[in-house]
Amino acid sequence: MPPSIRPRLSLEASGSIGPEQYLDLDSAVIGMTCYGASAQGARVLVRFGFTAENVQCTALSILERLR
């Protein structure tokens, strides 16, 4: 992705380590923060912020910081 496209929001279910190489200080990552979470899929997704509400809130927060 060209550097001119920012801010960025990375959603990474396999882990939050790695995507940061493609992000800058104006960006954010929603991702797993530990290894080995075990529960029903929907519960794990909620636990780590993979909800429409959290994605929207995080995106709006990034945009608000840039104003």
N, C-alpha and C positions, 0 to 999 in steps of 0.2 A: 504494500500500500504506500503510495507516495507520502512523503513527510507533510505535504500541504493539507492532507486530509486529517483533520483533528477537530475536536477531541475524539478519542476512541473508547469504546467500552467492550472489554473482552469478557465473554462468558465461556468458562472452561470447566467442564464437569470432571475432567481427569486430573486436574490439579491447577493451582494458581501460579506455580513456578514454571516459567517458560514464556508465557505471553508477554511478560513485561519487556522483553527485548523489542517488541513491536510497538510499545506504548511510550508516551512522554509524560511529563508531570501533570498535564491537563487531562489525563486519562484515568481509567479505573479498571479493576479486574474483579469479577464475581467468580469465585471458584472454590474448589475443595481446599481446605487449609490443613488437612491432616490425612494420614494414610489409613485405610482400613475401616472406614465408616460402614456400619452394618445395620440395616433396618429395611423396612419396606421402602421401595424406590421413592414414593411420594414424600415420605417423612425425611429422607436424606436430602431430597431436593429443597424442601422447605428449610431444613436446618442450615444449609449452606447458601441460602438466599436466592435460589433459582425459582423465584415466583415473579409473575408479571408485575406485581406491585413493587417489589424490590428493584427489579430492572428499571422500571419507570422512575422510581425515586432516585436511584443512582444516576441515571442519565440526566434527569432534571438538575440534580445537584452539581454535576459536572458543568452543565450549561450555565447554571447560575454563577458558578465561580468565575466564568469567563466574561461575565458582564461587566 
